[in-house]
Amino acid sequence: MASTSSAAERKSERLELRVTPSTKKIIQRASALSGLTAGDLAFEAARRILDEQEVWHLSAKDSLAVANALLEPPEPSEALVTALRHRQELFE
């Protein structure tokens, strides 16, 4: 997997880290096993973390529930209507 958003993008930025000797050994072992540079390993880990935080992975059942809620939203509860009125009053 490419470590840049664009194939034409050059690696021109530096990122330096201070790590413990044991962390360095782990990174070197992972690099040797994967064939990725330390920088590419860091990129892949960062990308995975962002995917976990920014991308929803829903089951088919949950996907259907979300789609149905978007297509046929429920009527707002009285508490929601009250909260929205209160908010409007605050910002008028």
C-alpha positions in Angstrom: 0.0 0.0 0.0 1.4 3.4 -1.0 2.3 5.7 1.8 1.2 8.9 0.1 -2.1 10.3 -1.1 -0.6 10.8 -4.6 1.8 8.7 -6.5 3.5 11.9 -7.7 4.0 13.2 -4.2 7.7 13.3 -3.2 8.9 12.4 0.3 10.3 15.8 1.3 9.3 16.1 5.0 11.2 14.8 7.9 9.8 13.4 11.2 12.3 12.5 13.9 11.4 10.4 17.0 13.1 9.5 20.2 12.3 6.0 21.2 13.5 3.4 23.6 16.0 0.8 22.5 13.2 -1.9 22.8 10.8 0.2 20.7 13.5 0.7 18.0 14.1 -3.1 17.9 10.3 -3.7 17.4 10.1 -1.1 14.6 13.2 -2.6 12.9 11.8 -6.2 13.2 8.4 -5.1 11.8 10.1 -3.2 9.0 12.2 -6.2 8.1 9.2 -8.6 8.1 6.9 -6.3 6.2 9.4 -4.8 3.7 8.2 -1.3 4.7 10.4 1.5 5.8 9.9 2.8 9.3 8.2 5.9 7.9 5.8 3.7 5.9 5.1 1.7 9.0 4.2 4.8 10.9 2.0 6.0 8.0 0.1 2.7 7.9 -0.4 2.7 11.7 -1.7 6.3 11.5 -4.0 5.5 8.6 -5.5 2.5 10.5 -6.1 4.6 13.6 -7.8 7.3 11.5 -9.9 4.6 9.7 -11.0 3.2 13.1 -12.0 6.6 14.3 -13.5 8.2 11.2 -15.1 5.3 9.3 -18.1 3.5 10.5 -18.2 -0.3 9.9 -21.8 -1.4 10.3 -23.3 -4.9 10.0 -26.0 -5.3 7.3 -28.7 -5.1 10.0 -27.3 -1.8 11.4 -26.8 -0.4 7.9 -30.4 -1.1 7.1 -31.5 0.6 10.4 -29.5 3.7 9.6 -30.9 3.9 6.0 -34.4 3.5 7.3 -33.9 6.2 9.9 -32.6 8.5 7.2 -35.4 7.7 4.8 -38.2 7.8 7.4 -37.0 9.8 10.4 -39.1 9.5 13.5 -41.1 12.5 14.8 -39.0 14.6 17.2 -39.6 14.0 20.9 -41.1 16.7 23.1 -37.7 16.9 24.9 -36.0 17.6 21.6 -38.5 20.2 20.5 -38.1 21.9 23.9 -34.3 21.9 23.6 -34.4 23.4 20.1 -36.8 26.1 21.3 -34.5 26.9 24.2 -31.5 27.0 21.9 -33.3 29.4 19.6 -34.2 31.7 22.5 -30.5 31.7 23.7 -29.2 32.8 20.3 -31.9 35.4 19.4 
